[in-house]
Amino acid sequence: MNVYDLKESLERISKIYYCASLVSFSKKDNKKLFENNVLGSTNLVNLAVENKVNKILYVSSVAAIDSKNDNKHY
């Protein structure tokens, strides 16, 4: 979703349940993952602040954890 559509979608919204992201462990998807998951999240949060959204509930998954990381934290 582009930032202009997102901005319009957030008008008169008080809460956001944010569950969307792309999941891939393939290096070829790194750019797409960054654009969607990092820049998309940044745009959403910035526009939520701008539109005075009261709450954002963020849901992630185990797919966000680096499967090759030896430093496991539970």
Secondary structure, DSSP 8 states (H G I E B T S, - for coil): --HHHHHHHTTT--EEEE--------GGGHHHHIIIIIIHHHHHHHHHHHTT--EEEE---GGGS-TT-S----
